[in-house]
Amino acid sequence: MAKTKNSSSLSELRGSIGYIAPEYGMGGKASTAGDVYSFGVLLLEMLTGKRPTDETFKEGLSLPSFVNAAFPERIVEIVDSAILEQKSDVQSELPDQRTIRCVIQLIKVALLCTAQLPKHRIKMQQVAAEVASIWQLFSN
C-alpha cells in the first residue's frame, strides 16, 4: 500500500504515550504547538501526581480532560495532596487559600497548553510570562 503525504502509523509517532499532541496521531507534523502540549501534560502531571498513562485514563479520558472536568471548582479534589500540605494552615488543617489560588492559575496555564487544537494553544513565550507572573504573585 502506497503511503500518502498525510498518512501516518503508530510506528511513525515519536514521543512518550500521553505526552504526544493529539494532532500527531492524525498525521500532523511536529511543531512547537506539540511541544507546548507536552509541557502542559507535564505540568498537569506535576500538579496532580497522576501520570498521563494512569489506568484511570481509558475510553477517551486523558489527564487534560480529567483536570478540565474538575476545573476550577473541584481542583482541590484532584491536586496532589503533597502540594496542598506544604503550605497548610496549621490552625484549620485546610489547604492555604493562597496555595490553592496559585495551583488554579498554574492549572489554567496547563489547560491552555493542552487545548485539543494547536491553534487554540497558548504560545510558549506566553507560558513563560504567565508562570513568571504567578511566581511573582505568590512568592512573597
DODOVEX-990728 format. One record per atom (N, C-alpha, C, O): atom name; x, y, z. Coordinates in steps of 0.02 Angstrom, whole numbers, plus 50000, padded with zeros to 5 digits. Layout:
<sites>
+------+-------+-------+-------+
| name |    xx |    yy |    zz |
+------+-------+-------+-------+
|   CA |     X |     Y |     Z |
...
+------+-------+-------+-------+
</sites>
This chain:
<sites>
+------+-------+-------+-------+
| name |    xx |    yy |    zz |
+------+-------+-------+-------+
|    N | 50042 | 49942 | 50000 |
|   CA | 50000 | 50000 | 50000 |
|    C | 50044 | 50062 | 50000 |
|    O | 50088 | 50069 | 50043 |
|    N | 50034 | 50106 | 49952 |
|   CA | 50073 | 50167 | 49948 |
|    C | 50050 | 50216 | 50002 |
|    O | 49990 | 50222 | 50017 |
|    N | 50098 | 50250 | 50030 |
|   CA | 50082 | 50298 | 50082 |
|    C | 50069 | 50366 | 50050 |
|    O | 50105 | 50387 | 50005 |
|    N | 50018 | 50399 | 50073 |
|   CA | 50004 | 50467 | 50050 |
|    C | 50043 | 50515 | 50094 |
|    O | 50068 | 50497 | 50147 |
|    N | 50048 | 50575 | 50072 |
|   CA | 50085 | 50626 | 50108 |
|    C | 50060 | 50637 | 50179 |
|    O | 50100 | 50651 | 50224 |
|    N | 49995 | 50631 | 50191 |
|   CA | 49966 | 50644 | 50256 |
|    C | 49955 | 50582 | 50299 |
|    O | 49930 | 50588 | 50355 |
|    N | 49973 | 50523 | 50274 |
|   CA | 49960 | 50463 | 50313 |
|    C | 50012 | 50454 | 50367 |
|    O | 50068 | 50479 | 50361 |
|    N | 49993 | 50418 | 50418 |
|   CA | 50041 | 50403 | 50471 |
|    C | 50023 | 50337 | 50503 |
|    O | 49967 | 50312 | 50494 |
|    N | 50069 | 50310 | 50539 |
|   CA | 50056 | 50249 | 50577 |
|    C | 50084 | 50258 | 50646 |
|    O | 50123 | 50304 | 50659 |
|    N | 50065 | 50215 | 50691 |
|   CA | 50090 | 50221 | 50759 |
|    C | 50166 | 50215 | 50762 |
|    O | 50198 | 50245 | 50805 |
|    N | 50195 | 50176 | 50715 |
|   CA | 50268 | 50169 | 50716 |
|    C | 50303 | 50233 | 50697 |
|    O | 50362 | 50241 | 50712 |
|    N | 50268 | 50280 | 50665 |
|   CA | 50297 | 50343 | 50646 |
|    C | 50294 | 50395 | 50702 |
|    O | 50329 | 50446 | 50699 |
|    N | 50252 | 50384 | 50752 |
|   CA | 50246 | 50432 | 50806 |
|    C | 50309 | 50432 | 50849 |
|    O | 50335 | 50378 | 50866 |
|    N | 50332 | 50490 | 50866 |
|   CA | 50391 | 50496 | 50909 |
|    C | 50370 | 50534 | 50972 |
|    O | 50341 | 50588 | 50968 |
|    N | 50386 | 50504 | 51028 |
|   CA | 50369 | 50536 | 51091 |
|    C | 50343 | 50485 | 51140 |
|    O | 50339 | 50425 | 51124 |
|    N | 50326 | 50507 | 51198 |
|   CA | 50301 | 50463 | 51251 |
|    C | 50225 | 50464 | 51252 |
|    O | 50194 | 50517 | 51245 |
|    N | 50196 | 50406 | 51261 |
|   CA | 50124 | 50399 | 51264 |
|    C | 50097 | 50446 | 51319 |
|    O | 50124 | 50449 | 51374 |
|    N | 50045 | 50482 | 51302 |
|   CA | 50014 | 50529 | 51349 |
|    C | 50040 | 50599 | 51343 |
|    O | 50007 | 50647 | 51364 |
|    N | 50099 | 50607 | 51314 |
|   CA | 50129 | 50673 | 51305 |
|    C | 50125 | 50696 | 51232 |
|    O | 50137 | 50754 | 51217 |
|    N | 50109 | 50650 | 51188 |
|   CA | 50107 | 50665 | 51116 |
|    C | 50044 | 50705 | 51101 |
|    O | 49989 | 50687 | 51122 |
|    N | 50053 | 50760 | 51065 |
|   CA | 49996 | 50802 | 51046 |
|    C | 49947 | 50763 | 51003 |
|    O | 49969 | 50723 | 50961 |
|    N | 49883 | 50774 | 51012 |
|   CA | 49832 | 50736 | 50975 |
|    C | 49840 | 50739 | 50899 |
|    O | 49825 | 50690 | 50864 |
|    N | 49862 | 50796 | 50874 |
|   CA | 49867 | 50802 | 50801 |
|    C | 49920 | 50756 | 50771 |
|    O | 49917 | 50741 | 50711 |
|    N | 49968 | 50734 | 50811 |
|   CA | 50020 | 50689 | 50785 |
|    C | 49990 | 50621 | 50767 |
|    O | 50013 | 50588 | 50720 |
|    N | 49938 | 50601 | 50802 |
|   CA | 49905 | 50538 | 50787 |
|    C | 49863 | 50541 | 50724 |
|    O | 49842 | 50489 | 50698 |
|    N | 49852 | 50601 | 50699 |
|   CA | 49813 | 50610 | 50637 |
|    C | 49857 | 50634 | 50580 |
|    O | 49833 | 50664 | 50532 |
|    N | 49922 | 50622 | 50585 |
|   CA | 49967 | 50639 | 50531 |
|    C | 49995 | 50709 | 50534 |
|    O | 50029 | 50731 | 50488 |
|    N | 49982 | 50745 | 50588 |
|   CA | 50008 | 50813 | 50594 |
|    C | 50083 | 50814 | 50600 |
|    O | 50113 | 50767 | 50627 |
|    N | 50114 | 50866 | 50575 |
|   CA | 50186 | 50873 | 50578 |
|    C | 50207 | 50897 | 50647 |
|    O | 50170 | 50931 | 50682 |
|    N | 50268 | 50880 | 50666 |
|   CA | 50296 | 50904 | 50728 |
|    C | 50299 | 50980 | 50727 |
|    O | 50317 | 51010 | 50676 |
|    N | 50282 | 51010 | 50782 |
|   CA | 50281 | 51084 | 50786 |
|    C | 50293 | 51106 | 50858 |
|    O | 50292 | 51066 | 50904 |
|    N | 50304 | 51170 | 50865 |
|   CA | 50312 | 51197 | 50933 |
|    C | 50247 | 51191 | 50971 |
|    O | 50248 | 51186 | 51033 |
|    N | 50189 | 51192 | 50936 |
|   CA | 50125 | 51183 | 50970 |
|    C | 50121 | 51113 | 51002 |
|    O | 50091 | 51105 | 51055 |
|    N | 50152 | 51064 | 50971 |
|   CA | 50155 | 50997 | 51000 |
|    C | 50198 | 50996 | 51063 |
|    O | 50183 | 50961 | 51111 |
|    N | 50252 | 51035 | 51062 |
|   CA | 50295 | 51041 | 51121 |
|    C | 50258 | 51075 | 51178 |
|    O | 50265 | 51055 | 51236 |
|    N | 50218 | 51125 | 51162 |
|   CA | 50178 | 51160 | 51212 |
|    C | 50129 | 51110 | 51244 |
|    O | 50120 | 51110 | 51305 |
|    N | 50097 | 51068 | 51202 |
|   CA | 50051 | 51018 | 51228 |
|    C | 50087 | 50972 | 51278 |
|    O | 50062 | 50960 | 51332 |
|    N | 50146 | 50947 | 51258 |
|   CA | 50184 | 50903 | 51302 |
|    C | 50202 | 50936 | 51368 |
|    O | 50198 | 50905 | 51421 |
|    N | 50222 | 51000 | 51365 |
|   CA | 50237 | 51037 | 51425 |
|    C | 50176 | 51042 | 51470 |
|    O | 50181 | 51034 | 51531 |
|    N | 50119 | 51056 | 51440 |
|   CA | 50057 | 51061 | 51479 |
|    C | 50040 | 50996 | 51515 |
|    O | 50019 | 50997 | 51572 |
|    N | 50050 | 50940 | 51480 |
|   CA | 50037 | 50875 | 51512 |
|    C | 50086 | 50864 | 51569 |
|    O | 50066 | 50840 | 51622 |
|    N | 50149 | 50882 | 51559 |
|   CA | 50199 | 50875 | 51613 |
|    C | 50179 | 50918 | 51673 |
|    O | 50185 | 50895 | 51730 |
|    N | 50157 | 50979 | 51661 |
|   CA | 50135 | 51022 | 51716 |
|    C | 50075 | 50992 | 51752 |
|    O | 50073 | 50994 | 51814 |
|    N | 50027 | 50965 | 51715 |
|   CA | 49969 | 50933 | 51747 |
|    C | 49991 | 50872 | 51788 |
|    O | 49964 | 50860 | 51842 |
|    N | 50039 | 50835 | 51762 |
|   CA | 50065 | 50777 | 51799 |
|    C | 50096 | 50798 | 51865 |
|    O | 50084 | 50767 | 51916 |
|    N | 50135 | 50852 | 51863 |
|   CA | 50167 | 50875 | 51925 |
|    C | 50115 | 50900 | 51976 |
|    O | 50123 | 50889 | 52036 |
|    N | 50063 | 50933 | 51952 |
|   CA | 50013 | 50962 | 51997 |
|    C | 49964 | 50910 | 52024 |
|    O | 49939 | 50918 | 52080 |
|    N | 49950 | 50858 | 51986 |
|   CA | 49901 | 50808 | 52008 |
|    C | 49934 | 50746 | 52038 |
|    O | 49902 | 50709 | 52076 |
|    N | 49996 | 50735 | 52021 |
|   CA | 50030 | 50674 | 52044 |
|    C | 50008 | 50613 | 52004 |
|    O | 50024 | 50556 | 52022 |
|    N | 49972 | 50624 | 51949 |
|   CA | 49949 | 50569 | 51906 |
|    C | 49987 | 50570 | 51840 |
|    O | 49997 | 50623 | 51810 |
|    N | 50007 | 50511 | 51819 |
|   CA | 50040 | 50505 | 51754 |
|    C | 49987 | 50505 | 51699 |
|    O | 49931 | 50483 | 51711 |
|    N | 50004 | 50528 | 51640 |
|   CA | 49955 | 50526 | 51585 |
|    C | 49938 | 50455 | 51563 |
|    O | 49889 | 50444 | 51528 |
|    N | 49978 | 50407 | 51585 |
|   CA | 49965 | 50337 | 51568 |
|    C | 49930 | 50300 | 51625 |
|    O | 49924 | 50239 | 51623 |
|    N | 49908 | 50336 | 51676 |
|   CA | 49872 | 50306 | 51733 |
|    C | 49813 | 50265 | 51707 |
|    O | 49780 | 50285 | 51659 |
|    N | 49800 | 50209 | 51739 |
|   CA | 49745 | 50166 | 51717 |
|    C | 49677 | 50199 | 51722 |
|    O | 49628 | 50174 | 51694 |
|    N | 49672 | 50254 | 51758 |
|   CA | 49610 | 50293 | 51763 |
|    C | 49590 | 50320 | 51694 |
|    O | 49531 | 50328 | 51680 |
|    N | 49640 | 50334 | 51653 |
|   CA | 49628 | 50368 | 51589 |
|    C | 49618 | 50317 | 51533 |
|    O | 49664 | 50299 | 51497 |
|    N | 49556 | 50295 | 51527 |
|   CA | 49537 | 50248 | 51475 |
|    C | 49474 | 50274 | 51440 |
|    O | 49442 | 50320 | 51464 |
|    N | 49459 | 50244 | 51384 |
|   CA | 49397 | 50260 | 51347 |
|    C | 49390 | 50335 | 51333 |
|    O | 49338 | 50364 | 51346 |
|    N | 49443 | 50365 | 51306 |
|   CA | 49440 | 50435 | 51287 |
|    C | 49457 | 50484 | 51341 |
|    O | 49465 | 50543 | 51327 |
|    N | 49462 | 50462 | 51404 |
|   CA | 49481 | 50507 | 51458 |
|    C | 49556 | 50514 | 51457 |
|    O | 49593 | 50466 | 51450 |
|    N | 49579 | 50575 | 51465 |
|   CA | 49651 | 50589 | 51468 |
|    C | 49664 | 50632 | 51530 |
|    O | 49618 | 50656 | 51562 |
|    N | 49727 | 50640 | 51546 |
|   CA | 49744 | 50684 | 51602 |
|    C | 49717 | 50754 | 51592 |
|    O | 49687 | 50782 | 51638 |
|    N | 49727 | 50785 | 51532 |
|   CA | 49697 | 50852 | 51523 |
|    C | 49621 | 50853 | 51530 |
|    O | 49594 | 50899 | 51559 |
|    N | 49587 | 50803 | 51503 |
|   CA | 49513 | 50804 | 51508 |
|    C | 49490 | 50791 | 51579 |
|    O | 49439 | 50819 | 51601 |
|    N | 49527 | 50750 | 51616 |
|   CA | 49513 | 50737 | 51686 |
|    C | 49518 | 50801 | 51727 |
|    O | 49475 | 50816 | 51768 |
|    N | 49572 | 50838 | 51717 |
|   CA | 49583 | 50901 | 51753 |
|    C | 49532 | 50953 | 51732 |
|    O | 49504 | 50989 | 51773 |
|    N | 49520 | 50958 | 51667 |
|   CA | 49472 | 51007 | 51641 |
|    C | 49403 | 50997 | 51671 |
|    O | 49367 | 51046 | 51684 |
|    N | 49383 | 50935 | 51681 |
|   CA | 49317 | 50920 | 51709 |
|    C | 49311 | 50945 | 51781 |
|    O | 49256 | 50959 | 51804 |
|    N | 49367 | 50950 | 51816 |
|   CA | 49367 | 50972 | 51886 |
|    C | 49381 | 51046 | 51894 |
|    O | 49374 | 51074 | 51948 |
|    N | 49401 | 51078 | 51840 |
|   CA | 49424 | 51148 | 51844 |
|    C | 49367 | 51197 | 51842 |
|    O | 49321 | 51188 | 51802 |
|    N | 49367 | 51247 | 51884 |
|   CA | 49409 | 51258 | 51943 |
|    C | 49377 | 51235 | 52008 |
|    O | 49411 | 51232 | 52060 |
|    N | 49313 | 51220 | 52007 |
|   CA | 49275 | 51207 | 52069 |
|    C | 49302 | 51149 | 52110 |
|    O | 49303 | 51153 | 52172 |
|    N | 49323 | 51096 | 52078 |
|   CA | 49343 | 51036 | 52115 |
|    C | 49419 | 51022 | 52112 |
|    O | 49441 | 50966 | 52120 |
|    N | 49457 | 51074 | 52099 |
|   CA | 49530 | 51066 | 52092 |
|    C | 49561 | 51035 | 52154 |
|    O | 49606 | 50993 | 52148 |
|    N | 49540 | 51055 | 52212 |
|   CA | 49569 | 51029 | 52275 |
|    C | 49563 | 50953 | 52278 |
|    O | 49604 | 50919 | 52308 |
|    N | 49511 | 50925 | 52247 |
|   CA | 49500 | 50853 | 52248 |
|    C | 49550 | 50815 | 52205 |
|    O | 49564 | 50756 | 52218 |
|    N | 49579 | 50848 | 52154 |
|   CA | 49622 | 50811 | 52108 |
|    C | 49696 | 50831 | 52112 |
|    O | 49739 | 50798 | 52083 |
|    N | 49711 | 50885 | 52148 |
|   CA | 49781 | 50906 | 52155 |
|    C | 49817 | 50859 | 52203 |
|    O | 49787 | 50835 | 52251 |
|    N | 49880 | 50847 | 52189 |
|   CA | 49921 | 50805 | 52231 |
|    C | 49920 | 50833 | 52303 |
|    O | 49936 | 50891 | 52314 |
|    N | 49900 | 50792 | 52350 |
|   CA | 49893 | 50815 | 52419 |
|    C | 49959 | 50840 | 52448 |
|    O | 49958 | 50882 | 52493 |
|    N | 50015 | 50817 | 52423 |
|   CA | 50080 | 50841 | 52447 |
|    C | 50089 | 50916 | 52433 |
|    O | 50121 | 50951 | 52472 |
|    N | 50061 | 50940 | 52379 |
|   CA | 50066 | 51011 | 52362 |
|    C | 50024 | 51052 | 52412 |
|    O | 50047 | 51104 | 52437 |
|    N | 49965 | 51028 | 52426 |
|   CA | 49920 | 51065 | 52471 |
|    C | 49944 | 51062 | 52543 |
|    O | 49932 | 51108 | 52581 |
|    N | 49978 | 51008 | 52561 |
|   CA | 50002 | 51001 | 52630 |
|    C | 50063 | 51045 | 52643 |
|    O | 50076 | 51062 | 52701 |
|    N | 50100 | 51063 | 52592 |
|   CA | 50161 | 51102 | 52602 |
|    C | 50148 | 51168 | 52635 |
|    O | 50190 | 51192 | 52674 |
|    N | 50091 | 51199 | 52620 |
|   CA | 50076 | 51264 | 52649 |
|    C | 50009 | 51263 | 52685 |
|    O | 49972 | 51312 | 52684 |
|    N | 49993 | 51208 | 52716 |
|   CA | 49929 | 51203 | 52751 |
|    C | 49926 | 51251 | 52810 |
|    O | 49977 | 51264 | 52843 |
|    N | 49868 | 51276 | 52822 |
|   CA | 49856 | 51317 | 52880 |
|    C | 49852 | 51270 | 52940 |
|    O | 49804 | 51232 | 52946 |
|    N | 49900 | 51273 | 52983 |
|   CA | 49904 | 51227 | 53039 |
|    C | 49842 | 51231 | 53084 |
|    O | 49820 | 51181 | 53111 |
|    N | 49815 | 51291 | 53090 |
|   CA | 49757 | 51301 | 53133 |
|    C | 49696 | 51261 | 53109 |
|    O | 49663 | 51228 | 53149 |
|    N | 49681 | 51264 | 53044 |
|   CA | 49618 | 51235 | 53020 |
|    C | 49627 | 51169 | 52984 |
|    O | 49577 | 51135 | 52970 |
|    N | 49688 | 51150 | 52970 |
|   CA | 49703 | 51090 | 52932 |
|    C | 49675 | 51091 | 52861 |
|    O | 49672 | 51040 | 52828 |
|    N | 49654 | 51149 | 52838 |
|   CA | 49631 | 51158 | 52770 |
|    C | 49688 | 51186 | 52729 |
|    O | 49732 | 51220 | 52755 |
|    N | 49689 | 51171 | 52664 |
|   CA | 49742 | 51199 | 52622 |
|    C | 49741 | 51275 | 52622 |
|    O | 49687 | 51305 | 52624 |
|    N | 49798 | 51304 | 52621 |
|   CA | 49806 | 51377 | 52619 |
|    C | 49773 | 51403 | 52555 |
|    O | 49788 | 51378 | 52500 |
|    N | 49730 | 51453 | 52560 |
|   CA | 49694 | 51481 | 52503 |
|    C | 49742 | 51511 | 52452 |
|    O | 49729 | 51509 | 52392 |
|    N | 49797 | 51538 | 52475 |
|   CA | 49848 | 51566 | 52429 |
|    C | 49878 | 51510 | 52386 |
|    O | 49888 | 51520 | 52326 |
|    N | 49892 | 51454 | 52416 |
|   CA | 49918 | 51396 | 52379 |
|    C | 49867 | 51372 | 52327 |
|    O | 49885 | 51356 | 52270 |
|    N | 49805 | 51368 | 52348 |
|   CA | 49752 | 51345 | 52302 |
|    C | 49746 | 51393 | 52243 |
|    O | 49740 | 51371 | 52186 |
|    N | 49748 | 51458 | 52255 |
|   CA | 49744 | 51507 | 52201 |
|    C | 49803 | 51500 | 52153 |
|    O | 49796 | 51505 | 52092 |
|    N | 49862 | 51488 | 52181 |
|   CA | 49922 | 51478 | 52140 |
|    C | 49914 | 51416 | 52096 |
|    O | 49929 | 51418 | 52036 |
|    N | 49892 | 51361 | 52126 |
|   CA | 49883 | 51299 | 52089 |
|    C | 49831 | 51307 | 52034 |
|    O | 49840 | 51283 | 51979 |
|    N | 49777 | 51342 | 52049 |
|   CA | 49725 | 51353 | 51999 |
|    C | 49754 | 51392 | 51940 |
|    O | 49739 | 51377 | 51882 |
|    N | 49794 | 51442 | 51954 |
|   CA | 49825 | 51481 | 51899 |
|    C | 49872 | 51438 | 51858 |
|    O | 49873 | 51443 | 51796 |
|    N | 49911 | 51395 | 51890 |
|   CA | 49957 | 51351 | 51854 |
|    C | 49918 | 51300 | 51812 |
|    O | 49937 | 51284 | 51756 |
|    N | 49864 | 51274 | 51840 |
|   CA | 49823 | 51227 | 51802 |
|    C | 49790 | 51261 | 51742 |
|    O | 49784 | 51231 | 51689 |
|    N | 49770 | 51323 | 51751 |
|   CA | 49741 | 51360 | 51695 |
|    C | 49792 | 51365 | 51638 |
|    O | 49773 | 51355 | 51580 |
|    N | 49854 | 51380 | 51654 |
|   CA | 49907 | 51382 | 51603 |
|    C | 49915 | 51313 | 51570 |
|    O | 49920 | 51308 | 51509 |
|    N | 49917 | 51261 | 51611 |
|   CA | 49925 | 51193 | 51583 |
|    C | 49867 | 51175 | 51537 |
|    O | 49878 | 51143 | 51485 |
|    N | 49807 | 51194 | 51555 |
|   CA | 49749 | 51179 | 51513 |
|    C | 49751 | 51219 | 51448 |
|    O | 49730 | 51194 | 51395 |
|    N | 49777 | 51280 | 51450 |
|   CA | 49786 | 51318 | 51389 |
|    C | 49838 | 51285 | 51344 |
|    O | 49834 | 51289 | 51283 |
|    N | 49887 | 51254 | 51374 |
|   CA | 49939 | 51218 | 51336 |
|    C | 49911 | 51155 | 51304 |
|    O | 49934 | 51134 | 51250 |
|    N | 49862 | 51124 | 51335 |
|   CA | 49838 | 51059 | 51312 |
|    C | 49772 | 51063 | 51274 |
|    O | 49736 | 51014 | 51269 |
|    N | 49757 | 51122 | 51247 |
|   CA | 49697 | 51128 | 51205 |
|    C | 49702 | 51077 | 51149 |
|    O | 49756 | 51063 | 51123 |
|    N | 49645 | 51049 | 51130 |
|   CA | 49643 | 50996 | 51080 |
|    C | 49673 | 51018 | 51013 |
|    O | 49712 | 50981 | 50983 |
|    N | 49656 | 51077 | 50991 |
|   CA | 49681 | 51102 | 50927 |
|    C | 49743 | 51146 | 50937 |
|    O | 49743 | 51189 | 50982 |
|    N | 49794 | 51136 | 50897 |
|   CA | 49856 | 51175 | 50905 |
|    C | 49844 | 51251 | 50902 |
|    O | 49877 | 51289 | 50937 |
|    N | 49798 | 51273 | 50859 |
|   CA | 49787 | 51345 | 50852 |
|    C | 49755 | 51376 | 50915 |
|    O | 49756 | 51437 | 50923 |
|    N | 49728 | 51335 | 50959 |
|   CA | 49698 | 51360 | 51020 |
|    C | 49746 | 51358 | 51080 |
|    O | 49729 | 51381 | 51135 |
|    N | 49806 | 51332 | 51069 |
|   CA | 49855 | 51328 | 51123 |
|    C | 49892 | 51394 | 51132 |
|    O | 49904 | 51431 | 51084 |
|    N | 49909 | 51407 | 51194 |
|   CA | 49949 | 51465 | 51211 |
|    C | 50020 | 51455 | 51183 |
|    O | 50043 | 51398 | 51177 |
|    N | 50054 | 51508 | 51167 |
|   CA | 50123 | 51505 | 51143 |
|    C | 50170 | 51498 | 51203 |
|    O | 50154 | 51519 | 51258 |
|    N | 50228 | 51468 | 51192 |
|   CA | 50275 | 51456 | 51247 |
|    C | 50299 | 51521 | 51279 |
|    O | 50312 | 51522 | 51339 |
|    N | 50306 | 51573 | 51240 |
|   CA | 50325 | 51638 | 51268 |
|    C | 50272 | 51662 | 51318 |
|    O | 50288 | 51690 | 51370 |
|    N | 50209 | 51651 | 51301 |
|   CA | 50155 | 51670 | 51346 |
|    C | 50156 | 51625 | 51409 |
|    O | 50142 | 51649 | 51464 |
|    N | 50172 | 51561 | 51399 |
|   CA | 50177 | 51516 | 51456 |
|    C | 50229 | 51542 | 51505 |
|    O | 50216 | 51547 | 51565 |
|    N | 50288 | 51558 | 51479 |
|   CA | 50342 | 51583 | 51521 |
|    C | 50321 | 51647 | 51558 |
|    O | 50335 | 51655 | 51617 |
|    N | 50288 | 51692 | 51522 |
|   CA | 50265 | 51754 | 51554 |
|    C | 50214 | 51741 | 51608 |
|    O | 50216 | 51771 | 51661 |
|    N | 50167 | 51696 | 51595 |
|   CA | 50115 | 51679 | 51644 |
|    C | 50145 | 51647 | 51706 |
|    O | 50127 | 51665 | 51762 |
|    N | 50191 | 51600 | 51697 |
|   CA | 50222 | 51566 | 51754 |
|    C | 50263 | 51616 | 51794 |
|    O | 50262 | 51614 | 51856 |
|    N | 50298 | 51661 | 51761 |
|   CA | 50336 | 51713 | 51796 |
|    C | 50290 | 51758 | 51836 |
|    O | 50305 | 51777 | 51892 |
|    N | 50233 | 51775 | 51807 |
|   CA | 50184 | 51817 | 51841 |
|    C | 50155 | 51781 | 51902 |
|    O | 50148 | 51811 | 51955 |
|    N | 50140 | 51718 | 51894 |
|   CA | 50114 | 51678 | 51950 |
|    C | 50166 | 51675 | 52005 |
|    O | 50150 | 51681 | 52064 |
|    N | 50229 | 51665 | 51986 |
|   CA | 50283 | 51662 | 52035 |
|    C | 50287 | 51728 | 52074 |
|    O | 50295 | 51728 | 52135 |
|    N | 50283 | 51784 | 52038 |
|   CA | 50286 | 51850 | 52071 |
|    C | 50228 | 51860 | 52120 |
|    O | 50238 | 51885 | 52175 |
|    N | 50168 | 51840 | 52099 |
|   CA | 50109 | 51850 | 52142 |
|    C | 50112 | 51807 | 52206 |
|    O | 50091 | 51830 | 52259 |
|    N | 50137 | 51747 | 52200 |
|   CA | 50131 | 51700 | 52256 |
|    C | 50195 | 51686 | 52293 |
|    O | 50195 | 51646 | 52340 |
|    N | 50250 | 51716 | 52273 |
|   CA | 50314 | 51701 | 52307 |
|    C | 50328 | 51748 | 52365 |
|    O | 50376 | 51738 | 52403 |
|    N | 50288 | 51799 | 52373 |
|   CA | 50300 | 51847 | 52428 |
|    C | 50273 | 51824 | 52494 |
|    O | 50280 | 51859 | 52544 |
+------+-------+-------+-------+
</sites>
